[in-house]
Each structure stands twice: as structure tokens, then as C-alpha cells.
Amino acid sequence: MHELAICQALLDEVERVARAQHAERVCGVHIRCGALAGVEPELLHRAYEVARAGTLADDAALTIEDSPVRVYCPRCRSESLASAQRLVCSACGEWRTEVVAGHELLLMSVELIAADGARS
């Protein structure tokens, strides 16, 4: 289950951010995950529950935002939504397109609690 390895890397970065900001705890983690990222969101949630144990994010909620697949068509020079199974231009039907979104897995934000209890 590579989702566990992804969560461990994610939590390493979350802890790095928290320590850099002198936070006492992490109370929320927000990521963006595209349909082409090769990650199953449900499995990612389950792996996160295991991986966060004993970290600064021990009680932090994970929010996963879906990122739609978008393609650029060099033929008609348009950008459009596409499905993960059909990466064609919705404007002209061209199949030779470039994926511009939907393949990412990004850490968007980390909600921190400072030593004085303030959230940031």
C-alpha cells in the first residue's frame, strides 16, 4: 500500500512546517489530489490514521480536495475538462493533448496550534 509511504512523507513535511513555525500541535492538514495522481483517497485517509500516530499531527484532521483533470489542446489552443479515462479535447475532439491539472498531489495548508493556544 503505497498510500502509507505517501502519508509518511506528507507528515514529515507537515512536521517540518510545524517546527519551523514553533507550533505545539497540528490540528488540520489540507491536500489537493488529482484523479491521475495514482492515489486512492479512501486508502489515503486510512493510511493517514495510522501514519499520524505519535506525530505533532496525532489529532489532526485530513481534508482531501479533488482536483479535476484539465487538458490543453495544441491543435485548437483551448484548455478543457477531461475524464481520467478519456484525455481528449472537449472543444475539438483531439486526442493528442497535454495534461495541465489532475495529476498533482499537493500539500495546500497546515492548521497549527501555537504554544499559547492560538491557531494559525
Chimera marker file (.cmm) of the C-alpha trace (Angstrom):
<marker_set name="trace">
<marker id="1" x="0.000" y="0.000" z="0.000" r="1" g="1" b="0" radius="0.5"/>
<marker id="2" x="1.960" y="2.984" z="-1.256" r="1" g="1" b="0" radius="0.5"/>
<marker id="3" x="-0.549" y="5.355" z="0.353" r="1" g="1" b="0" radius="0.5"/>
<marker id="4" x="1.166" y="4.690" z="3.705" r="1" g="1" b="0" radius="0.5"/>
<marker id="5" x="4.543" y="5.777" z="2.299" r="1" g="1" b="0" radius="0.5"/>
<marker id="6" x="2.877" y="8.871" z="0.826" r="1" g="1" b="0" radius="0.5"/>
<marker id="7" x="1.327" y="9.705" z="4.212" r="1" g="1" b="0" radius="0.5"/>
<marker id="8" x="4.644" y="9.259" z="5.982" r="1" g="1" b="0" radius="0.5"/>
<marker id="9" x="6.304" y="11.677" z="3.542" r="1" g="1" b="0" radius="0.5"/>
<marker id="10" x="3.364" y="14.069" z="3.906" r="1" g="1" b="0" radius="0.5"/>
<marker id="11" x="3.622" y="14.011" z="7.692" r="1" g="1" b="0" radius="0.5"/>
<marker id="12" x="7.385" y="14.575" z="7.536" r="1" g="1" b="0" radius="0.5"/>
<marker id="13" x="6.662" y="17.797" z="5.634" r="1" g="1" b="0" radius="0.5"/>
<marker id="14" x="3.803" y="18.748" z="7.976" r="1" g="1" b="0" radius="0.5"/>
<marker id="15" x="6.083" y="18.322" z="10.997" r="1" g="1" b="0" radius="0.5"/>
<marker id="16" x="8.820" y="20.347" z="9.283" r="1" g="1" b="0" radius="0.5"/>
<marker id="17" x="6.347" y="23.194" z="8.727" r="1" g="1" b="0" radius="0.5"/>
<marker id="18" x="5.047" y="22.954" z="12.298" r="1" g="1" b="0" radius="0.5"/>
<marker id="19" x="8.541" y="23.063" z="13.798" r="1" g="1" b="0" radius="0.5"/>
<marker id="20" x="9.571" y="25.971" z="11.570" r="1" g="1" b="0" radius="0.5"/>
<marker id="21" x="6.547" y="27.891" z="12.877" r="1" g="1" b="0" radius="0.5"/>
<marker id="22" x="7.234" y="26.820" z="16.502" r="1" g="1" b="0" radius="0.5"/>
<marker id="23" x="3.822" y="25.174" z="16.696" r="1" g="1" b="0" radius="0.5"/>
<marker id="24" x="2.842" y="22.927" z="19.559" r="1" g="1" b="0" radius="0.5"/>
<marker id="25" x="0.445" y="20.816" z="17.513" r="1" g="1" b="0" radius="0.5"/>
<marker id="26" x="-1.145" y="20.398" z="14.117" r="1" g="1" b="0" radius="0.5"/>
<marker id="27" x="-4.938" y="20.371" z="14.033" r="1" g="1" b="0" radius="0.5"/>
<marker id="28" x="-5.586" y="20.165" z="10.298" r="1" g="1" b="0" radius="0.5"/>
<marker id="29" x="-3.936" y="19.088" z="7.051" r="1" g="1" b="0" radius="0.5"/>
<marker id="30" x="-5.412" y="20.020" z="3.669" r="1" g="1" b="0" radius="0.5"/>
<marker id="31" x="-4.221" y="18.402" z="0.431" r="1" g="1" b="0" radius="0.5"/>
<marker id="32" x="-5.280" y="18.506" z="-3.216" r="1" g="1" b="0" radius="0.5"/>
<marker id="33" x="-5.327" y="15.198" z="-5.064" r="1" g="1" b="0" radius="0.5"/>
<marker id="34" x="-5.905" y="14.769" z="-8.784" r="1" g="1" b="0" radius="0.5"/>
<marker id="35" x="-7.613" y="11.796" z="-10.374" r="1" g="1" b="0" radius="0.5"/>
<marker id="36" x="-4.384" y="10.979" z="-12.225" r="1" g="1" b="0" radius="0.5"/>
<marker id="37" x="-2.142" y="11.153" z="-9.133" r="1" g="1" b="0" radius="0.5"/>
<marker id="38" x="-2.195" y="7.394" z="-8.682" r="1" g="1" b="0" radius="0.5"/>
<marker id="39" x="-3.598" y="7.699" z="-5.170" r="1" g="1" b="0" radius="0.5"/>
<marker id="40" x="-6.868" y="6.304" z="-3.854" r="1" g="1" b="0" radius="0.5"/>
<marker id="41" x="-8.351" y="8.953" z="-1.497" r="1" g="1" b="0" radius="0.5"/>
<marker id="42" x="-10.123" y="6.395" z="0.718" r="1" g="1" b="0" radius="0.5"/>
<marker id="43" x="-6.903" y="4.414" z="1.181" r="1" g="1" b="0" radius="0.5"/>
<marker id="44" x="-5.030" y="7.663" z="1.808" r="1" g="1" b="0" radius="0.5"/>
<marker id="45" x="-7.440" y="8.505" z="4.643" r="1" g="1" b="0" radius="0.5"/>
<marker id="46" x="-6.945" y="5.072" z="6.198" r="1" g="1" b="0" radius="0.5"/>
<marker id="47" x="-3.163" y="5.252" z="5.886" r="1" g="1" b="0" radius="0.5"/>
<marker id="48" x="-3.186" y="8.756" z="7.386" r="1" g="1" b="0" radius="0.5"/>
<marker id="49" x="-4.930" y="7.445" z="10.509" r="1" g="1" b="0" radius="0.5"/>
<marker id="50" x="-2.029" y="5.020" z="11.019" r="1" g="1" b="0" radius="0.5"/>
<marker id="51" x="0.823" y="7.325" z="9.971" r="1" g="1" b="0" radius="0.5"/>
<marker id="52" x="-0.169" y="10.306" z="12.130" r="1" g="1" b="0" radius="0.5"/>
<marker id="53" x="0.123" y="8.352" z="15.416" r="1" g="1" b="0" radius="0.5"/>
<marker id="54" x="2.912" y="9.765" z="17.573" r="1" g="1" b="0" radius="0.5"/>
<marker id="55" x="3.419" y="12.873" z="15.435" r="1" g="1" b="0" radius="0.5"/>
<marker id="56" x="2.540" y="16.534" z="16.001" r="1" g="1" b="0" radius="0.5"/>
<marker id="57" x="-0.492" y="15.772" z="13.801" r="1" g="1" b="0" radius="0.5"/>
<marker id="58" x="-1.726" y="12.992" z="16.093" r="1" g="1" b="0" radius="0.5"/>
<marker id="59" x="-5.216" y="14.566" z="16.319" r="1" g="1" b="0" radius="0.5"/>
<marker id="60" x="-5.179" y="16.492" z="13.023" r="1" g="1" b="0" radius="0.5"/>
<marker id="61" x="-7.974" y="16.011" z="10.518" r="1" g="1" b="0" radius="0.5"/>
<marker id="62" x="-7.048" y="15.302" z="6.903" r="1" g="1" b="0" radius="0.5"/>
<marker id="63" x="-9.062" y="17.086" z="4.219" r="1" g="1" b="0" radius="0.5"/>
<marker id="64" x="-8.656" y="15.914" z="0.637" r="1" g="1" b="0" radius="0.5"/>
<marker id="65" x="-9.779" y="18.247" z="-2.137" r="1" g="1" b="0" radius="0.5"/>
<marker id="66" x="-10.360" y="16.692" z="-5.562" r="1" g="1" b="0" radius="0.5"/>
<marker id="67" x="-8.535" y="18.265" z="-8.493" r="1" g="1" b="0" radius="0.5"/>
<marker id="68" x="-10.332" y="17.859" z="-11.817" r="1" g="1" b="0" radius="0.5"/>
<marker id="69" x="-8.431" y="16.686" z="-14.875" r="1" g="1" b="0" radius="0.5"/>
<marker id="70" x="-7.747" y="19.524" z="-17.321" r="1" g="1" b="0" radius="0.5"/>
<marker id="71" x="-6.058" y="19.190" z="-20.683" r="1" g="1" b="0" radius="0.5"/>
<marker id="72" x="-4.528" y="21.660" z="-23.131" r="1" g="1" b="0" radius="0.5"/>
<marker id="73" x="-5.066" y="21.093" z="-26.825" r="1" g="1" b="0" radius="0.5"/>
<marker id="74" x="-2.231" y="22.336" z="-29.051" r="1" g="1" b="0" radius="0.5"/>
<marker id="75" x="-4.461" y="21.895" z="-32.109" r="1" g="1" b="0" radius="0.5"/>
<marker id="76" x="-7.206" y="24.386" z="-31.136" r="1" g="1" b="0" radius="0.5"/>
<marker id="77" x="-5.254" y="26.002" z="-28.269" r="1" g="1" b="0" radius="0.5"/>
<marker id="78" x="-8.004" y="25.517" z="-25.721" r="1" g="1" b="0" radius="0.5"/>
<marker id="79" x="-7.978" y="24.158" z="-22.214" r="1" g="1" b="0" radius="0.5"/>
<marker id="80" x="-10.845" y="21.969" z="-21.072" r="1" g="1" b="0" radius="0.5"/>
<marker id="81" x="-12.008" y="19.440" z="-18.517" r="1" g="1" b="0" radius="0.5"/>
<marker id="82" x="-11.469" y="15.787" z="-19.335" r="1" g="1" b="0" radius="0.5"/>
<marker id="83" x="-12.067" y="12.471" z="-17.660" r="1" g="1" b="0" radius="0.5"/>
<marker id="84" x="-9.189" y="10.395" z="-16.337" r="1" g="1" b="0" radius="0.5"/>
<marker id="85" x="-10.117" y="7.653" z="-18.822" r="1" g="1" b="0" radius="0.5"/>
<marker id="86" x="-10.537" y="9.957" z="-21.829" r="1" g="1" b="0" radius="0.5"/>
<marker id="87" x="-7.959" y="12.726" z="-22.148" r="1" g="1" b="0" radius="0.5"/>
<marker id="88" x="-9.414" y="14.336" z="-25.280" r="1" g="1" b="0" radius="0.5"/>
<marker id="89" x="-10.114" y="17.978" z="-26.018" r="1" g="1" b="0" radius="0.5"/>
<marker id="90" x="-13.762" y="18.745" z="-25.368" r="1" g="1" b="0" radius="0.5"/>
<marker id="91" x="-13.659" y="21.602" z="-27.887" r="1" g="1" b="0" radius="0.5"/>
<marker id="92" x="-12.387" y="19.780" z="-30.993" r="1" g="1" b="0" radius="0.5"/>
<marker id="93" x="-12.045" y="16.103" z="-30.018" r="1" g="1" b="0" radius="0.5"/>
<marker id="94" x="-8.264" y="15.981" z="-30.485" r="1" g="1" b="0" radius="0.5"/>
<marker id="95" x="-6.691" y="13.079" z="-28.604" r="1" g="1" b="0" radius="0.5"/>
<marker id="96" x="-3.116" y="14.479" z="-28.566" r="1" g="1" b="0" radius="0.5"/>
<marker id="97" x="-3.490" y="16.697" z="-25.532" r="1" g="1" b="0" radius="0.5"/>
<marker id="98" x="-1.284" y="17.747" z="-22.620" r="1" g="1" b="0" radius="0.5"/>
<marker id="99" x="-2.442" y="17.211" z="-19.036" r="1" g="1" b="0" radius="0.5"/>
<marker id="100" x="-2.244" y="20.531" z="-17.174" r="1" g="1" b="0" radius="0.5"/>
<marker id="101" x="-4.088" y="19.563" z="-13.975" r="1" g="1" b="0" radius="0.5"/>
<marker id="102" x="-5.365" y="16.474" z="-12.252" r="1" g="1" b="0" radius="0.5"/>
<marker id="103" x="-2.056" y="14.674" z="-11.811" r="1" g="1" b="0" radius="0.5"/>
<marker id="104" x="-0.932" y="16.545" z="-8.707" r="1" g="1" b="0" radius="0.5"/>
<marker id="105" x="-0.787" y="15.638" z="-5.041" r="1" g="1" b="0" radius="0.5"/>
<marker id="106" x="-0.163" y="18.888" z="-3.177" r="1" g="1" b="0" radius="0.5"/>
<marker id="107" x="0.009" y="19.944" z="0.447" r="1" g="1" b="0" radius="0.5"/>
<marker id="108" x="-2.222" y="23.012" z="0.392" r="1" g="1" b="0" radius="0.5"/>
<marker id="109" x="-2.261" y="24.099" z="4.038" r="1" g="1" b="0" radius="0.5"/>
<marker id="110" x="-1.439" y="23.078" z="7.574" r="1" g="1" b="0" radius="0.5"/>
<marker id="111" x="-3.503" y="24.370" z="10.502" r="1" g="1" b="0" radius="0.5"/>
<marker id="112" x="-1.271" y="24.892" z="13.524" r="1" g="1" b="0" radius="0.5"/>
<marker id="113" x="-1.754" y="25.494" z="17.221" r="1" g="1" b="0" radius="0.5"/>
<marker id="114" x="0.913" y="27.623" z="18.869" r="1" g="1" b="0" radius="0.5"/>
<marker id="115" x="2.173" y="27.099" z="22.418" r="1" g="1" b="0" radius="0.5"/>
<marker id="116" x="-0.184" y="29.878" z="23.593" r="1" g="1" b="0" radius="0.5"/>
<marker id="117" x="-3.179" y="28.070" z="22.043" r="1" g="1" b="0" radius="0.5"/>
<marker id="118" x="-3.562" y="30.429" z="19.074" r="1" g="1" b="0" radius="0.5"/>
<marker id="119" x="-4.449" y="28.838" z="15.746" r="1" g="1" b="0" radius="0.5"/>
<marker id="120" x="-2.704" y="29.769" z="12.530" r="1" g="1" b="0" radius="0.5"/>
<link id1="1" id2="2" r="1" g="1" b="0" radius="0.2"/>
<link id1="2" id2="3" r="1" g="1" b="0" radius="0.2"/>
<link id1="3" id2="4" r="1" g="1" b="0" radius="0.2"/>
<link id1="4" id2="5" r="1" g="1" b="0" radius="0.2"/>
<link id1="5" id2="6" r="1" g="1" b="0" radius="0.2"/>
<link id1="6" id2="7" r="1" g="1" b="0" radius="0.2"/>
<link id1="7" id2="8" r="1" g="1" b="0" radius="0.2"/>
<link id1="8" id2="9" r="1" g="1" b="0" radius="0.2"/>
<link id1="9" id2="10" r="1" g="1" b="0" radius="0.2"/>
<link id1="10" id2="11" r="1" g="1" b="0" radius="0.2"/>
<link id1="11" id2="12" r="1" g="1" b="0" radius="0.2"/>
<link id1="12" id2="13" r="1" g="1" b="0" radius="0.2"/>
<link id1="13" id2="14" r="1" g="1" b="0" radius="0.2"/>
<link id1="14" id2="15" r="1" g="1" b="0" radius="0.2"/>
<link id1="15" id2="16" r="1" g="1" b="0" radius="0.2"/>
<link id1="16" id2="17" r="1" g="1" b="0" radius="0.2"/>
<link id1="17" id2="18" r="1" g="1" b="0" radius="0.2"/>
<link id1="18" id2="19" r="1" g="1" b="0" radius="0.2"/>
<link id1="19" id2="20" r="1" g="1" b="0" radius="0.2"/>
<link id1="20" id2="21" r="1" g="1" b="0" radius="0.2"/>
<link id1="21" id2="22" r="1" g="1" b="0" radius="0.2"/>
<link id1="22" id2="23" r="1" g="1" b="0" radius="0.2"/>
<link id1="23" id2="24" r="1" g="1" b="0" radius="0.2"/>
<link id1="24" id2="25" r="1" g="1" b="0" radius="0.2"/>
<link id1="25" id2="26" r="1" g="1" b="0" radius="0.2"/>
<link id1="26" id2="27" r="1" g="1" b="0" radius="0.2"/>
<link id1="27" id2="28" r="1" g="1" b="0" radius="0.2"/>
<link id1="28" id2="29" r="1" g="1" b="0" radius="0.2"/>
<link id1="29" id2="30" r="1" g="1" b="0" radius="0.2"/>
<link id1="30" id2="31" r="1" g="1" b="0" radius="0.2"/>
<link id1="31" id2="32" r="1" g="1" b="0" radius="0.2"/>
<link id1="32" id2="33" r="1" g="1" b="0" radius="0.2"/>
<link id1="33" id2="34" r="1" g="1" b="0" radius="0.2"/>
<link id1="34" id2="35" r="1" g="1" b="0" radius="0.2"/>
<link id1="35" id2="36" r="1" g="1" b="0" radius="0.2"/>
<link id1="36" id2="37" r="1" g="1" b="0" radius="0.2"/>
<link id1="37" id2="38" r="1" g="1" b="0" radius="0.2"/>
<link id1="38" id2="39" r="1" g="1" b="0" radius="0.2"/>
<link id1="39" id2="40" r="1" g="1" b="0" radius="0.2"/>
<link id1="40" id2="41" r="1" g="1" b="0" radius="0.2"/>
<link id1="41" id2="42" r="1" g="1" b="0" radius="0.2"/>
<link id1="42" id2="43" r="1" g="1" b="0" radius="0.2"/>
<link id1="43" id2="44" r="1" g="1" b="0" radius="0.2"/>
<link id1="44" id2="45" r="1" g="1" b="0" radius="0.2"/>
<link id1="45" id2="46" r="1" g="1" b="0" radius="0.2"/>
<link id1="46" id2="47" r="1" g="1" b="0" radius="0.2"/>
<link id1="47" id2="48" r="1" g="1" b="0" radius="0.2"/>
<link id1="48" id2="49" r="1" g="1" b="0" radius="0.2"/>
<link id1="49" id2="50" r="1" g="1" b="0" radius="0.2"/>
<link id1="50" id2="51" r="1" g="1" b="0" radius="0.2"/>
<link id1="51" id2="52" r="1" g="1" b="0" radius="0.2"/>
<link id1="52" id2="53" r="1" g="1" b="0" radius="0.2"/>
<link id1="53" id2="54" r="1" g="1" b="0" radius="0.2"/>
<link id1="54" id2="55" r="1" g="1" b="0" radius="0.2"/>
<link id1="55" id2="56" r="1" g="1" b="0" radius="0.2"/>
<link id1="56" id2="57" r="1" g="1" b="0" radius="0.2"/>
<link id1="57" id2="58" r="1" g="1" b="0" radius="0.2"/>
<link id1="58" id2="59" r="1" g="1" b="0" radius="0.2"/>
<link id1="59" id2="60" r="1" g="1" b="0" radius="0.2"/>
<link id1="60" id2="61" r="1" g="1" b="0" radius="0.2"/>
<link id1="61" id2="62" r="1" g="1" b="0" radius="0.2"/>
<link id1="62" id2="63" r="1" g="1" b="0" radius="0.2"/>
<link id1="63" id2="64" r="1" g="1" b="0" radius="0.2"/>
<link id1="64" id2="65" r="1" g="1" b="0" radius="0.2"/>
<link id1="65" id2="66" r="1" g="1" b="0" radius="0.2"/>
<link id1="66" id2="67" r="1" g="1" b="0" radius="0.2"/>
<link id1="67" id2="68" r="1" g="1" b="0" radius="0.2"/>
<link id1="68" id2="69" r="1" g="1" b="0" radius="0.2"/>
<link id1="69" id2="70" r="1" g="1" b="0" radius="0.2"/>
<link id1="70" id2="71" r="1" g="1" b="0" radius="0.2"/>
<link id1="71" id2="72" r="1" g="1" b="0" radius="0.2"/>
<link id1="72" id2="73" r="1" g="1" b="0" radius="0.2"/>
<link id1="73" id2="74" r="1" g="1" b="0" radius="0.2"/>
<link id1="74" id2="75" r="1" g="1" b="0" radius="0.2"/>
<link id1="75" id2="76" r="1" g="1" b="0" radius="0.2"/>
<link id1="76" id2="77" r="1" g="1" b="0" radius="0.2"/>
<link id1="77" id2="78" r="1" g="1" b="0" radius="0.2"/>
<link id1="78" id2="79" r="1" g="1" b="0" radius="0.2"/>
<link id1="79" id2="80" r="1" g="1" b="0" radius="0.2"/>
<link id1="80" id2="81" r="1" g="1" b="0" radius="0.2"/>
<link id1="81" id2="82" r="1" g="1" b="0" radius="0.2"/>
<link id1="82" id2="83" r="1" g="1" b="0" radius="0.2"/>
<link id1="83" id2="84" r="1" g="1" b="0" radius="0.2"/>
<link id1="84" id2="85" r="1" g="1" b="0" radius="0.2"/>
<link id1="85" id2="86" r="1" g="1" b="0" radius="0.2"/>
<link id1="86" id2="87" r="1" g="1" b="0" radius="0.2"/>
<link id1="87" id2="88" r="1" g="1" b="0" radius="0.2"/>
<link id1="88" id2="89" r="1" g="1" b="0" radius="0.2"/>
<link id1="89" id2="90" r="1" g="1" b="0" radius="0.2"/>
<link id1="90" id2="91" r="1" g="1" b="0" radius="0.2"/>
<link id1="91" id2="92" r="1" g="1" b="0" radius="0.2"/>
<link id1="92" id2="93" r="1" g="1" b="0" radius="0.2"/>
<link id1="93" id2="94" r="1" g="1" b="0" radius="0.2"/>
<link id1="94" id2="95" r="1" g="1" b="0" radius="0.2"/>
<link id1="95" id2="96" r="1" g="1" b="0" radius="0.2"/>
<link id1="96" id2="97" r="1" g="1" b="0" radius="0.2"/>
<link id1="97" id2="98" r="1" g="1" b="0" radius="0.2"/>
<link id1="98" id2="99" r="1" g="1" b="0" radius="0.2"/>
<link id1="99" id2="100" r="1" g="1" b="0" radius="0.2"/>
<link id1="100" id2="101" r="1" g="1" b="0" radius="0.2"/>
<link id1="101" id2="102" r="1" g="1" b="0" radius="0.2"/>
<link id1="102" id2="103" r="1" g="1" b="0" radius="0.2"/>
<link id1="103" id2="104" r="1" g="1" b="0" radius="0.2"/>
<link id1="104" id2="105" r="1" g="1" b="0" radius="0.2"/>
<link id1="105" id2="106" r="1" g="1" b="0" radius="0.2"/>
<link id1="106" id2="107" r="1" g="1" b="0" radius="0.2"/>
<link id1="107" id2="108" r="1" g="1" b="0" radius="0.2"/>
<link id1="108" id2="109" r="1" g="1" b="0" radius="0.2"/>
<link id1="109" id2="110" r="1" g="1" b="0" radius="0.2"/>
<link id1="110" id2="111" r="1" g="1" b="0" radius="0.2"/>
<link id1="111" id2="112" r="1" g="1" b="0" radius="0.2"/>
<link id1="112" id2="113" r="1" g="1" b="0" radius="0.2"/>
<link id1="113" id2="114" r="1" g="1" b="0" radius="0.2"/>
<link id1="114" id2="115" r="1" g="1" b="0" radius="0.2"/>
<link id1="115" id2="116" r="1" g="1" b="0" radius="0.2"/>
<link id1="116" id2="117" r="1" g="1" b="0" radius="0.2"/>
<link id1="117" id2="118" r="1" g="1" b="0" radius="0.2"/>
<link id1="118" id2="119" r="1" g="1" b="0" radius="0.2"/>
<link id1="119" id2="120" r="1" g="1" b="0" radius="0.2"/>
</marker_set>
